[in-house]
């Protein structure tokens, strides 16, 4: 064997693409591939009810019904400030919007809404990842070197993956998308194309700028598929040459593409990294039914995990990939094994281990597609007179046959649902046999979501209460929760109070639970103020309905309105002297909370905790402990930092107060905060309080006296006319005015500036990579090296030139 070359060989000058390439008659393989992908996307689009997608109704259903607030706020309040991420007073007494959540899907919706109605823009973007996944899977297979019919079969394999209803909130499938995880699916599409481009580039040196951009788009759409593609990138690197000139060139390709992709996302990623202590851990409980979730079974009487046929075909795909050294199949196998291991061995942590399962399932479905491609090749070889020239017919038939089977497998459960016959009236006209009694919930979920709020029978009731609230003076509202509020479209429907009232009435409850450090205190309040609360955050010291105690907490949180409907809550509310009935919209009654201004002068000096935690679980423990004390102790706020003349107090362990929820510690227990001295201060009178989307201003008559600002703390808050702000429990701010007029505004910090600087650097790097073109790569020292076909113009439809040993079907071109 010849020695490996020691010098890099620059790629040949790019050849001009002749128009004759586009005029020539497409091959049979090209036509089959195109038709199969088109029909796969059309089939998915059809089941998502295009008649509803293009109807101007606001989407409802699960988290999606609350997500609709976000892109609208981005369009109307952040973009006009030149921001993509920023402050939103709409939920949780204010929170940093799109700082911890993923900005790109919301940005796509916001920008699209300048061209088409907002409702339709939201719906179309929300389903774009579902419709695009077959295309993304095809591109992944084609770019990573698979030959016809492999890429087309990967596209087909995504159809049953999307319609798999064994999980509903983990992400990736239609059910999860309808539940609100549409960002996940969009990110997954970007991620699969990124992996294909990376595999191609590792062999050819081509596409560095685009590959980096796809990595950034993946990260800015959702963090979990980003982890998936980062693992995939390492795997694709490891399954190729690691030594010699080619190995060094491949490493250089990785070293230019991966950091540049990270730089492009820097404006968002840096703040996530630096500000994560100000997010909330919801305490998701780890799944421990490992075998059932990974390989199928029943948990609590419900079927979970992949179907048996998928496991069997995936097994064939794994074996054939290993036996015949199919790089793409081996890479998919390795990626799947990594995520199965993460699911199994990840300890109880902030990130729920169930969220890794979709990547395992996706790899199984893709391996099933690999298996069908290999089986088609094997049949062609067995039936051929000359094994070196396999028959083309099995390979040509395989995508169409697999697509038909996929449509039947997914279609029969859909057919068994009444919603399957929708206004377009064609689905039940297809003469499919009824071979299963399984009923898919997907048609009903699609109908529920995309008929929108306006399509619900309870719309008049919902619309009436929203209109009632819009006529009241502006302020925050806490509404009683119960699951039956789903009659409005989702139990989260009243999170949209700021949407319907143009930001006048803010909702204390919101989506993006992890995005605010105020979240646990809201849910503690909700337990006190609802007959049937959801109590979604684990291990908090929840109590039962107690409106008197709940009102005290609302006053501390600056909540102006309490909305109740249950008889028990209303009875207690009418008896409370701090509540005044101001409006009613049956079944709701709206009470105004006395002494609930969002800015108030303090009577006593705050106390600073010695060595106070910066945030995270340690600060939440302090905050919950203090928040759960008798309200009479709240006159002395406890602070994380403060002026040197403020008193200092300590925190000690208190095993006697420790409480357990199963094996977990109840938040705020097992500790004792030193009782502070009550040091009176001159209480200032606060007037002219004004709040905008990113500022709070007020006047005081006594500069120098501390003032409590009942808005969520975040490091971006800055002051004019005051010292501070200083973070105080539970998650609020104290300032010390230095003038009679004080303004707090949401500004930029060093972390923000660093992030934007890195993004600008990334943009420059992308331009440089694009201008430099393909990176020189040494020629392969093995004629069978995968992806040498990309030395020629790429034919995306799968009938272009190929390299032997690529691991896919090598079929002679017709003629």
LINRA-V545094 format. One record per helix or strand of 2 or more residues. SS is the DSSP state (2 for helix, 1 for strand). FROM is the first residue (numbers start at 1). LEN is the number of residues. Records with the same first field share a line. If there is no record, write none. Layout:
SS->FROM-LEN  FROM-LEN
//
This chain:
2->20-4  28-20  50-4  64-18  103-10  118-26  150-14  174-5  182-23  208-14  223-16  244-21  266-13  290-6  308-16  327-19  353-31  393-23  418-3  427-3  442-10  453-3  459-12  483-6  493-8  513-3  519-11  547-11  567-8  616-12  631-5  655-3  750-23  788-4
1->86-3  95-3  297-3  302-3  475-5  505-3  561-4  579-7  588-6  599-3  607-3  638-2  647-3  651-3  660-2  664-2  671-3  686-6  695-6  706-4  717-4  722-7  732-6  741-6
//
